[in-house]
Amino acid sequence: MTPTACRKFLKALTVVGSFAGVLLALSPLARAMDSTEVLPEAINSPSVRIGFVSGIGFRFLSSGDLMSLNDINSIEFDAKALSAFEPRVNELVGVLNQFGNQRLGDQLSLGTLKLDTDPKIKYYAPVFAHGINARWTVAVGLPVVSYTNKISMTQSRGNVEEIRAQIGNASPEINAAFNDLSVNLATVANQTLEAKGYKPITDREETQLGDLNVASLIEFAKRDNASGQYKLILTLPTGKGNDPDDLADIGAFGYTAIENQLTANYLMGRLQMAGKAGYRYTLPDRVVRRVPVSESDTLPGIETKQTVERSTGGAVFGGGSLTYRFSDAFNVGLGLERTLKDGDRYSGSSTGRYDLLGKDTDSQTDRLRVGLNYSTIESFLAGTSLLPTMIAYEFSDTIRGVNTERMTVHEIWLQLFF
């Protein structure tokens, strides 16, 4: 009875979703938020972006409500829940309700099984850009991601023993039922994982490569106060994809994708207005997944693992920003972005409910961005600075969403030119 009851809980253990899109925008300059500028001809620009991602312990549900994973990954094993997981519990509840007027069966509870998680991500992304000519720049970047997560599984105290004491030695059958209920749910959950061939749920501290990004940036329609940029980004699957035997891995990389983006800038004195829109298309691929046989198969066994065809939903995005230039060296920007992603689709040649693999993979993400930038380029050209450099800081936060993690990102960007 109890292993079946734990399966729904265990299925919810995935704690980190796809966040790769926030790692690399691959802009060659941090001069202003959503700038259309490119590098001058033959100029090289090595840079490093260091980011800290938090808040991914919270998730926006399909309803748009924001909940912590600790609350999502908790199940109270009361009489109603136990009966739903195991119909035989109904018999015990009915019998217990016949003792006195207190309806002891309806009060039966094993307590709450809770998964506490504290996922955090840091990334280090070296980027190198080169100006092919005055209007065209190419760039390449590869993030190195560090993932830590403190995970613990606990069970709050239930009332099985208290109710058992009130009933006394009623019958061998009732005693046997109480014995079956007198278990540690956390222990049974780990035993269920092991029996199903999943990796143990333990604290994580690991470092891995993300997906390689190669970008082409072309500035066009340049005027004194307006300009546009076309950006093409190719993503190559150098990072680790989702492990079907690991319920707590990152699973954010391993994609081949092409992104097209248009950005426009308009200057009004010290104020720059920017707008952008784009579409990210992820190429279909083949991955290994555990395929459930039904909606109730919330923790598919290792025998269901197979290679399936995956078509990752495309993502359309758009946004705008305002940047105010206080001086040639310092500016501040504020922006909003929205991303809409289609659901994923899976197919295969064996048995199973492939449609369930793509459930709740469509998403909407609204992000707020705040950026600060300090540049020594003008002072270097004037002969008052030793090196032409840029130092930028950006804060971004998911303020609303559907089927997506809440991500708070702090990023520092250090850039040189030669």
C-alpha positions in Angstrom: 0.0 0.0 0.0 2.6 2.6 1.1 4.9 2.4 -1.9 2.0 3.1 -4.2 1.0 6.0 -2.0 4.5 7.5 -2.4 4.7 7.5 -6.1 2.7 10.6 -6.7 4.9 12.5 -4.3 8.1 11.2 -5.8 7.0 12.2 -9.3 7.1 15.8 -8.3 10.7 15.8 -7.3 12.1 17.6 -10.4 13.4 20.8 -8.9 15.0 22.7 -11.7 13.6 23.5 -15.1 15.1 25.0 -18.2 16.8 28.3 -17.5 19.4 28.2 -20.2 17.9 31.2 -22.1 19.0 33.6 -19.4 22.6 32.7 -19.6 23.8 34.0 -22.9 22.4 36.9 -24.9 25.7 37.2 -26.7 25.6 40.9 -27.2 29.0 42.3 -28.1 28.6 45.4 -26.0 27.1 46.2 -22.6 26.8 49.9 -23.3 23.0 50.0 -23.0 20.2 47.5 -22.5 19.1 45.9 -25.8 21.7 47.9 -27.7 22.0 47.5 -31.5 25.7 48.5 -31.4 28.3 46.1 -32.8 32.1 46.1 -32.5 34.2 48.2 -34.8 36.0 46.4 -37.6 38.9 44.1 -36.5 38.3 44.8 -32.8 38.3 41.9 -30.4 36.4 41.7 -27.2 36.9 39.0 -24.6 34.5 39.1 -21.7 33.1 37.0 -18.9 29.6 37.0 -17.4 29.2 35.7 -13.9 25.7 35.0 -12.7 23.8 33.9 -9.6 20.4 32.3 -10.0 18.0 32.0 -7.1 14.3 31.7 -6.6 14.1 28.5 -8.6 12.6 26.9 -5.5 9.4 28.5 -6.6 7.2 27.7 -9.6 4.4 29.4 -11.4 1.7 26.7 -11.9 -0.6 26.3 -15.0 -3.1 28.5 -13.2 -0.4 31.3 -12.9 -0.2 30.9 -9.1 3.2 31.0 -7.5 4.0 28.2 -5.1 7.2 26.9 -3.5 8.5 23.5 -4.5 8.4 22.6 -0.8 4.7 23.1 -0.8 4.1 21.5 -4.2 6.2 18.5 -3.2 4.2 17.8 0.0 1.4 15.3 0.5 -0.7 14.9 3.5 -1.5 11.2 3.9 -5.0 11.6 5.5 -7.8 9.1 5.2 -9.0 10.7 1.9 -5.6 10.7 0.3 -4.8 7.1 1.5 -8.1 5.9 0.1 -7.3 7.5 -3.3 -3.8 5.8 -3.4 -5.0 2.4 -2.0 -8.7 1.3 -2.2 -8.2 -1.2 0.6 -7.8 1.7 3.1 -11.5 2.3 2.5 -12.3 -0.9 4.3 -10.2 0.1 7.4 -11.7 3.6 7.4 -15.2 2.1 7.3 -14.5 -0.2 10.2 -12.9 2.5 12.3 -15.9 4.8 11.8 -18.0 2.2 13.5 -16.2 2.6 16.8 -18.0 5.3 18.9 -19.3 8.5 17.5 -16.0 10.1 16.7 -15.6 8.6 13.2 -12.0 7.7 13.9 -11.5 6.4 10.4 -12.1 9.8 8.8 -9.5 11.2 11.3 -6.8 8.7 10.3 -3.5 10.3 9.1 0.0 9.1 8.5 1.2 12.7 8.6 2.7 14.8 5.8 5.5 13.7 3.6 7.5 16.7 2.6 10.5 17.3 0.3 12.5 20.4 1.3 14.8 21.7 -1.5 17.0 24.8 -1.8 18.3 24.8 -5.4 20.9 27.5 -6.4 22.8 28.0 -9.6 26.0 29.9 -10.4 27.4 30.3 -13.9 30.6 31.5 -15.4 30.3 32.3 -19.2 33.3 33.3 -21.1 32.4 35.1 -24.4 34.6 36.2 -27.3 33.4 38.6 -29.9 35.2 39.9 -33.1 34.2 42.7 -35.4 34.2 41.4 -39.0 33.5 44.8 -40.4 31.9 48.0 -39.2 28.4 46.5 -39.3 29.0 42.8 -38.6 30.2 41.1 -35.4 30.4 37.4 -34.5 30.6 36.0 -31.0 30.9 32.7 -29.2 30.1 31.8 -25.6 30.0 28.7 -23.4 28.6 28.7 -19.9 30.1 26.6 -17.0 27.3 26.0 -14.5 27.6 25.1 -10.9 24.4 23.5 -9.3 23.9 23.0 -5.6 20.8 21.8 -3.9 20.2 20.8 -0.3 17.4 18.1 -0.3 15.8 16.4 2.6 12.7 14.3 2.9 10.7 14.3 6.2 7.5 13.0 7.6 5.4 14.9 10.1 3.9 12.9 12.9 0.5 11.2 12.2 -2.1 9.8 14.5 -2.0 6.1 13.7 -0.8 5.0 17.1 -3.2 7.2 19.0 -6.2 5.8 17.1 -4.8 2.3 17.5 -4.6 2.8 21.3 -8.3 3.9 21.3 -9.4 0.8 19.3 -7.4 -1.6 21.3 -6.9 -5.2 20.2 -10.1 -5.3 18.1 -9.2 -8.1 15.7 -6.1 -9.7 14.0 -7.2 -8.1 10.7 -7.3 -4.5 12.1 -4.0 -5.1 13.9 -2.5 -6.2 10.7 -3.8 -3.1 8.9 -2.4 -0.8 11.6 1.0 -2.6 11.3 1.0 -1.9 7.6 0.4 1.8 8.3 3.1 2.1 10.9 5.9 2.9 8.5 8.3 5.8 7.8 7.1 7.3 4.6 10.5 8.9 3.8 12.2 5.5 4.1 9.5 3.9 1.9 9.9 6.6 -0.6 13.6 6.0 -0.9 13.0 2.3 -1.2 10.5 2.9 -3.9 13.0 5.0 -5.9 15.6 2.2 -5.6 13.2 -0.4 -6.7 12.2 1.6 -9.7 15.8 2.2 -10.7 16.0 5.9 -9.9 19.1 7.6 -8.4 18.9 8.4 -4.6 17.6 11.8 -3.6 20.6 13.4 -1.9 22.2 16.8 -1.7 23.7 18.0 -5.0 26.9 19.9 -5.7 28.1 19.6 -9.3 29.6 21.6 -12.1 28.9 21.0 -15.8 29.2 22.7 -19.2 26.2 24.3 -20.8 25.3 24.5 -24.5 27.7 26.3 -26.8 26.3 29.5 -28.4 27.5 31.1 -31.6 26.1 34.4 -32.7 26.1 36.7 -35.7 25.1 40.3 -35.2 24.4 42.7 -38.1 23.7 46.4 -37.6 21.4 48.0 -40.2 19.4 51.1 -40.9 21.8 53.2 -38.9 20.9 56.9 -38.6 21.9 59.6 -36.2 19.2 58.7 -33.7 17.9 55.3 -34.9 19.3 51.9 -35.8 18.4 48.2 -36.0 20.1 44.9 -35.5 19.5 41.4 -36.7 20.9 38.7 -34.4 21.2 35.0 -35.3 22.2 32.6 -32.5 23.0 29.0 -33.0 22.9 26.8 -30.0 24.8 23.5 -30.0 24.2 20.6 -27.5 27.5 20.5 -25.6 25.7 20.4 -22.3 24.1 17.5 -20.4 20.5 16.8 -21.1 17.8 15.4 -18.8 18.6 12.1 -17.1 15.5 9.9 -17.0 16.8 8.1 -13.9 17.5 11.3 -12.0 14.5 13.2 -10.6 16.7 16.2 -9.3 19.0 17.0 -12.1 19.2 20.3 -14.0 18.0 19.0 -17.4 18.3 22.4 -19.0 20.8 21.7 -21.8 21.4 19.3 -24.7 19.5 21.2 -27.4 20.2 22.3 -30.9 18.4 25.6 -31.6 18.3 28.5 -33.9 17.2 31.9 -32.7 16.4 34.9 -34.9 16.0 38.3 -33.2 15.4 41.9 -34.3 16.2 44.9 -32.1 15.6 48.5 -32.8 17.0 51.6 -31.0 15.7 55.2 -31.0 17.6 58.0 -29.3 16.1 61.1 -27.7 18.9 63.1 -26.2 20.2 61.0 -23.3 17.3 58.5 -23.4 17.5 55.4 -25.5 14.3 53.5 -26.3 14.7 49.9 -27.4 12.3 47.2 -28.7 13.1 43.6 -29.6 11.3 40.5 -30.9 12.4 37.1 -31.9 11.7 33.4 -32.3 13.7 30.4 -31.0 13.3 27.1 -32.9 14.7 24.0 -31.3 15.4 21.2 -33.8 13.7 17.8 -33.2 16.0 15.2 -31.6 16.0 11.8 -30.0 16.2 11.4 -26.2 15.8 8.6 -23.7 12.7 8.9 -21.5 10.6 6.8 -19.1 7.2 6.6 -20.8 4.2 6.3 -18.5 1.6 3.8 -19.5 -1.3 5.8 -18.0 -2.0 9.0 -16.1 -1.8 7.1 -12.8 1.7 5.8 -13.7 3.3 8.7 -12.0 6.7 7.0 -11.4 7.4 4.8 -14.5 9.6 1.8 -13.9 13.0 1.3 -15.6 11.3 -1.2 -18.0 9.5 1.8 -19.6 12.7 3.5 -20.6 13.0 3.9 -24.4 14.4 6.3 -27.0 11.7 8.7 -28.2 11.4 11.4 -30.8 11.2 14.9 -29.1 9.9 18.0 -30.7 10.6 20.9 -28.4 8.1 23.7 -28.6 9.2 26.9 -30.2 9.4 30.1 -28.2 8.4 33.6 -29.3 9.6 36.6 -27.3 9.5 40.3 -27.2 10.2 43.2 -25.0 11.2 46.8 -24.6 13.6 48.9 -22.5 14.6 52.4 -21.6 18.2 53.4 -20.9 19.2 56.8 -19.6 22.8 57.9 -20.2 24.0 60.1 -17.3 27.4 60.5 -18.9 29.6 58.9 -21.5 30.7 56.5 -18.8 27.5 55.6 -16.9 24.0 54.6 -17.8 21.0 52.9 -16.2 18.4 50.8 -18.0 15.0 49.3 -17.2 13.2 46.6 -19.3 10.4 44.1 -19.6 10.3 40.9 -21.6 7.7 38.2 -22.3 8.4 34.7 -23.7 5.7 32.3 -24.9 6.7 28.7 -25.5 4.7 26.0 -27.1 4.4 22.6 -25.5 6.8 19.8 -26.3 5.7 16.7 -28.3 7.0 13.2 -28.0 6.4 10.1 -30.1 7.8 6.6 -30.3 7.4 3.2 -31.8 6.7 1.3 -28.6 3.8 1.4 -26.1 3.1 4.2 -23.6 1.4 7.5 -23.2 3.8 9.7 -25.1 1.4 12.7 -24.7 2.0 12.7 -20.9 5.7 13.5 -21.4 4.7 16.9 -22.9 2.1 17.8 -20.2 2.5 21.3 -18.8 5.6 22.1 -21.0 3.9 25.1 -22.6 4.9 28.2 -20.7 4.7 32.0 -20.4 7.4 34.0 -18.7 7.4 37.7 -17.9 10.7 39.2 -16.7 11.7 42.5 -15.2 15.2 43.7 -15.9 17.3 46.5 -14.4 20.8 47.2 -15.6 23.8 49.4 -14.7 26.8 50.0 -16.9 30.1 51.7 -16.5 32.5 52.2 -19.5 36.0 53.6 -19.9 35.9 53.6 -23.7 35.4 57.4 -24.1 38.0 58.2 -21.4 40.4 55.7 -23.0 40.0 57.5 -26.4 40.6 60.8 -24.6 43.8 59.4 -23.1 42.7 59.4 -19.5 42.1 55.7 -18.9 44.6 52.9 -19.1 42.3 50.3 -20.8 39.0 50.4 -22.7 36.7 48.3 -20.5 33.1 47.9 -19.6 31.6 46.7 -16.3 27.9 45.9 -16.3 25.4 44.6 -13.7 22.0 43.3 -14.5 19.2 42.2 -12.2 16.3 40.3 -13.6 13.3 38.6 -12.0 10.3 36.5 -13.2 7.4 38.6 -12.1 4.7 36.5 -13.7 4.5 33.2 -15.5 2.7 29.9 -16.3 4.4 26.5 -16.0 7.8 28.0 -15.3 10.2 28.5 -12.5 10.6 31.8 -10.8 14.2 32.9 -11.5 16.0 35.8 -9.8 19.3 36.5 -11.6 22.2 38.7 -10.6 24.8 39.0 -13.4 28.1 40.8 -13.5 29.7 41.4 -16.9 33.4 42.3 -17.4 34.5 43.2 -20.9 37.8 44.2 -22.5 38.6 45.5 -26.0 41.7 45.4 -28.1 
